């Protein structure tokens, strides 16, 4: 009798573990599919390149490391063998100047975020709110962590006439990876793909 109870218990335990693994794998596949779809939205002009790159990463990491070896050399901070899908996503975006990375303490050079937005995103604005903020603070204060958040909020105000907002890729780093998108795309990315993307409103001082 005891053996039957033990066998039944072990069977239930094994089935539960297998079910848990299956669910986890299904969730991971969905997260990967979400990133692929988000990439299509963010990089429409690079859709084929991104699909090949990210698809290779998801399906054949060994071949991915060979095929993109030259690219990856510029990102030696990553553990290539254990690279997360969101990190592979970041590398593609960063290498094509689709994202700008700034330390949480602030910019290395004043104005570099605005320069990126003008050059790469083609933002056109007078930066009135940003300029006013910078004039109120000296360069030492501009390297304090709270300033960068105030800067993001000022940038958002200057983006309003263009119906654009800043959006950030959630990498879990001590840095911000950002770009600007139109409000419609912003709502989709932070809504449907909120695990990976967030806005200025979610940043706390």
BAFI-3210 file (N, C-alpha, C; in Angstrom, 3 decimals, decimal comma, padded with zeros to 6 digits):
// residues 205
n [1|2|3|4|5|6|7|8|9|10|11|12|13|14|15|16|17|18|19|20|21|22|23|24|25|26|27|28|29|30|31|32|33|34|35|36|37|38|39|40|41|42|43|44|45|46|47|48|49|50|51|52|53|54|55|56|57|58|59|60|61|62|63|64|65|66|67|68|69|70|71|72|73|74|75|76|77|78|79|80|81|82|83|84|85|86|87|88|89|90|91|92|93|94|95|96|97|98|99|100|101|102|103|104|105|106|107|108|109|110|111|112|113|114|115|116|117|118|119|120|121|122|123|124|125|126|127|128|129|130|131|132|133|134|135|136|137|138|139|140|141|142|143|144|145|146|147|148|149|150|151|152|153|154|155|156|157|158|159|160|161|162|163|164|165|166|167|168|169|170|171|172|173|174|175|176|177|178|179|180|181|182|183|184|185|186|187|188|189|190|191|192|193|194|195|196|197|198|199|200|201|202|203|204|205]
n.u [000,823|001,860|003,862|002,414|001,191|003,457|004,465|002,402|002,552|005,100|004,653|002,765|004,343|006,407|004,917|003,976|006,349|007,185|005,051|005,403|007,880|007,172|005,293|006,972|008,748|006,983|006,200|008,630|009,060|006,976|007,759|010,086|008,973|007,542|009,588|010,659|008,512|008,342|010,761|010,318|008,552|010,042|012,270|011,591|012,832|014,901|013,987|014,336|017,059|017,057|015,272|016,659|018,989|018,000|016,374|018,250|019,732|017,794|017,208|019,568|022,131|024,846|025,582|024,886|026,830|029,038|028,329|027,920|030,224|032,143|030,621|029,894|032,299|032,557|031,106|032,079|031,461|029,403|028,378|028,654|027,836|025,756|023,951|021,099|017,894|016,920|019,250|020,577|018,820|019,260|021,947|021,723|020,092|021,665|024,009|023,114|022,574|020,085|019,348|020,185|022,601|022,876|024,516|023,272|023,998|024,119|024,744|027,744|028,637|027,236|024,197|024,272|022,195|020,116|021,416|021,633|018,895|018,185|019,897|019,609|016,926|015,634|014,361|012,791|012,927|012,827|014,077|013,433|012,586|014,554|016,896|016,344|016,370|019,042|020,383|019,853|021,443|024,750|027,647|028,561|026,336|024,859|025,795|024,722|022,551|019,773|019,426|019,417|016,965|015,243|016,045|015,169|012,419|012,154|012,953|010,835|008,763|009,595|009,265|006,578|005,124|005,663|004,316|005,612|007,367|009,743|011,216|012,247|014,468|014,239|016,810|017,845|020,120|022,603|022,067|020,587|018,854|017,720|015,273|013,270|009,843|006,777|003,616|001,636|003,062|004,557|002,569|001,803|004,204|004,835|002,560|001,639|004,138|005,219|006,945|009,455|009,737|009,571|008,383|009,216|007,650|007,774|010,176|011,909|013,098]
n.v [-001,212|001,256|001,530|001,901|004,347|005,969|005,671|006,838|009,427|010,198|010,071|012,109|014,260|014,263|014,744|017,276|018,768|018,475|019,737|022,301|022,971|022,892|024,992|027,150|027,128|027,698|030,262|031,602|031,341|032,930|035,421|035,808|035,930|038,250|040,166|039,940|040,888|043,484|044,463|044,533|046,645|048,783|048,870|049,211|049,757|048,054|045,505|042,918|042,380|042,422|040,332|038,095|038,209|038,160|035,939|033,938|034,032|033,085|030,530|029,135|029,358|028,750|028,974|031,623|032,941|032,531|033,635|036,314|037,173|039,259|041,547|041,101|041,337|043,945|044,134|043,099|043,044|041,375|038,073|035,901|033,241|032,994|034,904|036,963|037,201|039,831|041,242|040,548|041,761|044,429|044,773|044,633|046,901|048,979|048,810|049,705|052,299|052,850|053,120|055,032|055,120|056,051|056,812|056,260|058,302|060,484|062,464|062,078|064,140|067,283|067,691|065,486|063,644|065,079|065,553|062,949|062,363|064,256|063,638|060,839|060,090|062,065|064,217|067,350|070,240|073,070|072,739|074,132|073,722|071,998|073,537|075,567|074,138|073,254|075,673|076,353|074,836|073,888|072,254|070,274|069,570|068,519|065,994|064,543|061,968|062,601|064,668|063,657|062,422|064,590|065,835|064,009|064,387|067,043|066,848|065,320|067,206|068,943|067,319|067,060|068,763|067,367|065,073|062,902|060,570|059,672|056,445|053,542|050,778|047,924|046,729|046,065|047,223|049,512|051,871|053,835|052,896|054,323|055,807|057,825|057,751|057,835|058,669|056,715|054,313|054,199|053,655|051,085|049,619|049,970|048,965|046,376|045,169|045,582|044,375|044,725|047,369|050,774|053,965|057,457|058,033|055,827|055,936|056,482|058,922]
n.w [000,000|000,900|-000,969|-003,311|-002,760|-002,556|-005,145|-006,608|-005,624|-006,520|-009,259|-009,637|-008,815|-010,729|-013,044|-012,427|-012,347|-015,013|-016,280|-015,303|-016,452|-019,142|-019,273|-018,562|-020,724|-022,800|-022,089|-022,344|-025,081|-025,987|-024,976|-026,459|-029,014|-028,704|-028,504|-031,060|-032,601|-031,564|-032,463|-035,224|-035,297|-034,281|-035,926|-038,797|-041,224|-041,204|-041,174|-042,434|-041,937|-039,145|-038,566|-039,539|-037,968|-035,237|-035,327|-035,878|-033,520|-031,687|-032,641|-033,254|-031,523|-031,574|-034,270|-034,517|-032,955|-034,537|-037,032|-036,389|-035,252|-035,636|-035,120|-032,433|-031,132|-030,440|-028,183|-025,740|-023,078|-022,588|-021,655|-023,969|-024,306|-022,528|-023,129|-022,891|-024,523|-024,678|-024,457|-026,800|-028,533|-027,809|-028,657|-031,439|-031,908|-030,807|-032,325|-034,737|-034,307|-033,155|-030,580|-027,678|-025,163|-021,834|-018,830|-015,501|-013,813|-015,398|-018,401|-020,362|-021,937|-022,180|-023,836|-025,512|-025,705|-026,933|-029,348|-030,404|-030,749|-032,643|-034,818|-035,320|-034,876|-036,060|-034,843|-034,497|-032,816|-030,551|-028,138|-025,827|-023,120|-022,221|-022,509|-020,675|-018,302|-018,203|-017,950|-015,374|-013,778|-012,748|-014,235|-012,499|-010,968|-013,017|-013,362|-011,379|-010,186|-010,032|-011,804|-014,445|-014,690|-014,451|-016,772|-018,743|-018,439|-019,184|-021,855|-022,830|-022,664|-024,640|-026,796|-027,125|-029,033|-031,357|-031,030|-029,791|-027,658|-025,119|-024,932|-023,176|-023,109|-021,189|-019,566|-017,165|-016,213|-014,816|-016,228|-018,879|-021,776|-024,577|-026,837|-029,067|-029,887|-031,836|-030,304|-030,631|-031,218|-028,908|-026,981|-027,738|-027,400|-024,654|-023,582|-024,737|-024,761|-022,252|-020,436|-021,412|-022,209|-021,141|-019,903|-019,200|-017,026|-015,395|-014,129|-011,186|-008,877]
ca.u [000,000|002,744|004,582|001,482|001,024|004,715|004,545|001,430|003,100|006,206|004,077|002,186|005,457|007,078|004,011|003,935|007,610|007,148|004,096|006,043|008,895|006,457|004,734|008,094|009,243|005,977|006,277|009,855|008,830|006,132|008,580|010,966|008,135|007,219|010,751|010,743|007,474|008,744|011,836|009,719|007,936|011,069|013,261|010,928|013,761|015,900|013,197|014,945|018,312|016,731|014,649|017,724|019,854|017,339|015,936|019,420|020,014|016,802|017,131|020,866|023,074|026,199|025,757|024,787|028,126|029,963|027,882|027,991|031,419|032,744|029,748|029,918|033,578|032,379|030,264|032,768|030,946|028,396|028,728|027,988|027,215|024,568|023,302|019,643|017,294|016,825|020,603|020,812|017,996|019,970|023,144|021,298|019,623|022,788|024,965|022,514|022,275|018,658|019,212|021,272|022,836|023,401|024,703|022,251|024,483|023,923|025,471|029,179|028,775|025,943|023,578|024,457|020,905|019,448|022,126|021,201|017,506|018,151|020,627|019,165|015,465|015,169|013,517|012,967|012,333|013,717|014,670|013,225|012,543|015,879|017,839|016,028|016,836|020,503|020,847|019,636|022,349|026,130|028,030|028,686|024,992|024,341|026,257|024,027|021,536|018,434|019,342|019,116|015,517|014,663|016,349|014,235|011,094|012,226|012,970|009,461|007,984|009,989|008,805|005,120|004,589|005,864|003,562|006,584|007,734|010,916|010,943|013,452|014,561|014,515|017,932|018,242|021,462|022,727|022,146|019,343|018,936|016,507|015,038|011,979|008,911|005,490|002,800|000,954|004,011|004,883|001,488|001,867|005,404|004,755|001,377|001,740|005,471|005,630|008,041|010,721|009,798|008,905|008,494|009,768|006,765|008,117|011,485|011,809|014,321]
ca.v [000,000|002,407|001,644|002,478|005,768|006,618|005,700|007,838|010,744|010,483|010,308|013,463|015,208|014,308|015,412|018,694|019,359|018,521|020,779|023,577|023,199|023,184|026,344|028,096|027,174|028,384|031,686|032,130|031,455|034,093|036,617|035,960|036,377|039,653|040,973|039,942|041,803|044,837|044,845|044,893|047,961|049,793|048,913|048,812|049,877|046,991|044,330|041,662|042,189|042,089|039,008|037,114|038,303|037,720|034,565|033,068|033,986|032,266|029,156|028,467|030,287|028,421|029,613|033,061|033,419|032,502|034,557|037,708|037,281|040,592|042,479|040,829|041,763|045,280|044,030|042,094|043,048|040,339|036,660|035,491|031,928|033,094|036,159|036,992|037,675|041,288|041,757|040,413|042,829|045,683|044,845|044,995|048,294|049,873|048,772|050,432|053,653|052,968|053,414|055,794|054,665|057,084|056,366|056,773|059,539|061,583|062,466|062,349|065,455|067,955|067,808|064,309|062,997|065,869|065,318|061,642|062,443|065,040|062,974|059,472|059,975|063,190|065,104|068,778|071,022|074,153|072,328|075,240|073,257|071,430|074,646|076,251|073,279|073,257|076,977|076,463|073,948|073,861|070,958|069,270|069,094|067,777|064,612|063,887|061,064|063,171|065,578|062,961|062,190|065,900|066,065|063,200|065,015|068,254|066,392|064,932|068,419|069,487|066,391|067,078|069,290|066,365|063,871|061,839|060,330|058,832|055,073|052,922|049,320|047,434|045,785|045,756|047,760|050,799|052,813|053,947|052,709|055,060|056,468|058,506|057,195|058,535|058,266|055,461|053,208|054,184|052,984|049,653|049,015|049,941|048,206|044,967|044,643|046,317|043,710|045,146|048,796|051,633|055,390|058,320|057,995|054,683|056,175|057,144|059,593]
ca.w [000,000|000,984|-002,239|-004,286|-002,423|-002,926|-006,602|-007,056|-005,273|-007,435|-010,584|-009,608|-008,716|-012,024|-013,981|-012,064|-012,797|-016,478|-016,658|-015,002|-017,476|-020,391|-019,165|-018,594|-022,101|-023,608|-021,738|-022,939|-026,532|-026,206|-024,743|-027,623|-030,119|-028,421|-028,870|-032,516|-033,091|-031,179|-033,372|-036,512|-035,140|-034,024|-037,008|-040,044|-042,345|-041,050|-040,805|-042,884|-041,198|-037,752|-038,517|-039,695|-036,785|-034,012|-035,539|-035,729|-032,084|-030,999|-033,137|-033,392|-030,896|-032,006|-035,571|-034,275|-032,473|-035,670|-038,081|-035,930|-034,415|-035,755|-034,410|-030,996|-030,572|-029,897|-026,991|-024,929|-021,707|-022,474|-021,663|-025,192|-024,155|-021,670|-023,500|-022,881|-025,770|-024,651|-024,689|-028,238|-029,106|-027,570|-029,489|-032,794|-031,902|-030,531|-033,438|-035,860|-033,811|-032,901|-029,160|-027,069|-023,789|-020,945|-017,459|-014,582|-013,192|-016,331|-019,663|-020,400|-022,556|-022,216|-025,154|-026,353|-025,951|-027,959|-030,608|-030,895|-031,192|-033,880|-035,902|-035,606|-034,859|-036,873|-034,041|-034,746|-031,748|-030,123|-026,860|-024,907|-021,733|-021,911|-022,348|-019,423|-017,214|-018,158|-017,485|-013,928|-013,059|-013,222|-014,785|-011,435|-010,668|-014,155|-013,280|-010,288|-010,715|-010,137|-012,953|-015,690|-014,726|-014,777|-018,190|-019,526|-018,373|-020,007|-023,251|-023,165|-022,901|-025,940|-027,836|-027,200|-030,305|-032,416|-030,629|-029,539|-026,265|-024,889|-024,524|-022,648|-023,134|-019,834|-019,577|-015,800|-016,002|-014,163|-017,343|-019,639|-023,227|-024,949|-028,112|-029,074|-030,869|-031,810|-029,166|-030,938|-031,032|-027,476|-026,255|-028,054|-026,820|-023,191|-023,202|-025,121|-024,462|-021,059|-019,726|-021,998|-022,507|-020,166|-020,178|-018,159|-015,853|-014,531|-013,527|-009,884|-008,426]
c.u [000,858|003,489|003,694|001,297|002,260|004,835|003,598|001,943|004,208|005,690|003,504|003,289|006,150|006,213|003,948|005,184|007,616|006,209|004,688|007,085|008,236|005,911|005,837|008,639|008,278|006,016|007,515|009,712|007,973|006,904|009,512|010,187|007,759|008,371|010,931|009,742|007,822|009,850|011,315|009,124|008,975|012,044|012,629|011,855|014,840|015,222|013,884|016,234|018,028|016,153|015,695|018,592|019,176|016,829|017,074|019,784|019,071|016,882|018,465|021,971|024,519|026,498|025,709|026,144|029,165|029,610|028,069|029,191|032,030|031,925|029,893|031,231|033,485|031,546|030,813|032,274|029,901|029,032|027,984|027,263|025,938|023,769|021,778|019,119|017,233|018,197|020,977|020,023|018,718|021,171|022,778|020,920|020,783|023,754|024,428|022,064|020,784|018,353|020,401|021,387|023,461|023,444|023,632|022,700|024,306|024,792|026,979|029,424|027,391|025,434|023,646|023,139|020,145|020,094|021,719|019,787|017,384|018,751|020,009|017,653|014,813|014,152|013,827|012,200|013,310|014,415|014,539|013,275|013,888|016,883|017,602|016,522|018,348|021,039|020,739|020,644|023,760|026,486|028,184|027,319|024,425|024,878|025,663|022,854|020,170|018,300|018,906|017,623|014,793|014,887|015,401|012,854|011,058|012,222|011,556|008,593|008,309|009,569|007,302|004,579|004,715|005,102|004,490|006,862|009,026|010,462|012,264|013,359|014,993|015,575|018,356|019,640|021,403|022,940|020,793|019,641|017,640|016,470|013,725|011,128|007,615|004,609|002,087|001,843|004,404|003,834|001,496|003,037|005,321|003,538|001,541|003,068|006,067|006,722|009,393|010,857|009,040|009,152|009,068|008,953|007,135|009,471|011,305|013,149|014,909]
c.v [001,263|002,628|002,275|003,972|006,554|006,744|006,758|009,256|011,153|010,794|011,716|014,516|015,378|015,045|016,915|019,416|019,512|019,619|022,163|023,947|023,589|024,606|027,391|028,246|027,921|029,885|032,327|032,292|032,681|035,388|036,871|036,466|037,850|040,568|041,040|040,935|043,251|045,349|045,250|046,302|049,067|049,954|048,534|048,864|048,793|045,642|043,014|041,367|041,764|040,687|037,908|037,064|037,683|036,290|033,570|032,931|033,027|030,794|028,419|029,362|030,007|029,086|031,133|033,629|033,449|033,584|036,026|037,951|038,683|041,638|042,323|041,251|043,158|045,310|042,956|042,051|041,962|038,947|036,046|034,156|031,957|034,368|036,009|037,557|039,198|041,932|041,644|041,494|044,169|045,831|045,234|046,470|049,265|049,947|049,485|051,831|053,884|053,250|054,241|055,372|055,788|056,532|056,970|058,041|060,736|061,462|062,640|063,756|066,074|068,063|066,557|063,579|063,742|065,641|063,988|061,720|063,232|064,274|061,646|059,314|061,085|064,063|066,549|069,556|072,103|073,849|073,433|074,801|072,679|072,547|075,382|075,446|073,328|074,581|077,131|075,660|074,047|072,443|069,889|068,686|068,246|066,348|063,895|063,096|061,682|064,071|064,856|062,694|063,490|066,227|065,273|063,872|066,298|067,896|066,019|066,154|069,015|068,584|066,461|067,645|068,305|065,076|062,667|061,735|059,521|057,437|054,412|051,403|048,843|046,332|045,367|046,231|049,048|051,887|052,819|053,747|053,255|055,461|057,225|057,927|058,003|057,920|056,939|054,252|053,081|053,400|051,483|048,993|048,918|049,170|046,720|044,346|045,331|045,661|044,241|046,655|049,598|053,095|056,155|058,232|056,867|054,854|056,958|057,757|058,847]
c.w [000,000|-000,321|-003,302|-004,048|-002,848|-004,432|-007,172|-006,798|-006,232|-008,838|-010,680|-009,592|-010,060|-013,046|-013,707|-012,534|-014,308|-016,966|-016,424|-016,037|-018,794|-020,386|-019,264|-020,009|-023,005|-023,349|-022,354|-024,442|-026,842|-025,998|-025,925|-028,838|-029,946|-028,834|-030,386|-033,091|-032,769|-032,089|-034,737|-036,448|-035,005|-035,185|-038,344|-041,258|-042,310|-040,769|-041,194|-042,126|-039,765|-037,645|-038,642|-038,448|-035,559|-034,138|-035,372|-034,249|-031,361|-031,381|-033,128|-032,841|-031,318|-033,339|-035,439|-033,864|-033,587|-036,688|-037,682|-035,023|-034,450|-035,016|-032,906|-030,346|-029,951|-028,630|-026,058|-023,489|-021,494|-022,391|-022,842|-025,051|-023,345|-021,963|-023,505|-024,203|-025,807|-024,857|-026,163|-028,989|-028,978|-028,497|-030,919|-032,851|-031,732|-031,716|-034,679|-035,437|-033,620|-031,435|-028,709|-025,616|-022,991|-019,522|-016,556|-013,865|-014,115|-017,566|-019,454|-020,931|-022,676|-023,653|-026,004|-026,629|-027,042|-029,330|-031,224|-031,469|-032,494|-035,051|-036,309|-035,667|-035,679|-036,138|-034,396|-033,677|-031,320|-028,788|-025,801|-023,443|-021,301|-021,662|-021,032|-018,231|-017,085|-017,625|-015,968|-013,118|-013,621|-013,649|-013,719|-011,123|-011,796|-014,216|-012,069|-010,842|-010,910|-011,364|-014,214|-015,815|-015,057|-016,252|-019,079|-019,567|-019,202|-021,487|-023,689|-023,453|-024,275|-027,097|-028,062|-028,512|-031,460|-032,141|-030,458|-028,048|-026,214|-024,487|-024,187|-022,743|-021,760|-019,865|-018,174|-015,470|-015,194|-015,225|-018,034|-021,132|-023,812|-026,410|-027,985|-030,186|-030,823|-030,729|-029,407|-030,713|-029,569|-026,691|-026,505|-027,329|-025,300|-022,698|-023,479|-024,722|-023,228|-020,239|-020,186|-022,207|-021,458|-020,524|-019,016|-016,875|-014,887|-013,835|-012,235|-009,500|-007,239]
res [x|x|x|x|x|x|x|x|x|x|x|x|x|x|x|x|x|x|x|x|x|x|x|x|x|x|x|x|x|x|x|x|x|x|x|x|x|x|x|x|x|x|x|x|x|x|x|x|x|x|x|x|x|x|x|x|x|x|x|x|x|x|x|x|x|x|x|x|x|x|x|x|x|x|x|x|x|x|x|x|x|x|x|x|x|x|x|x|x|x|x|x|x|x|x|x|x|x|x|x|x|x|x|x|x|x|x|x|x|x|x|x|x|x|x|x|x|x|x|x|x|x|x|x|x|x|x|x|x|x|x|x|x|x|x|x|x|x|x|x|x|x|x|x|x|x|x|x|x|x|x|x|x|x|x|x|x|x|x|x|x|x|x|x|x|x|x|x|x|x|x|x|x|x|x|x|x|x|x|x|x|x|x|x|x|x|x|x|x|x|x|x|x|x|x|x|x|x|x|x|x|x|x|x|x]
***
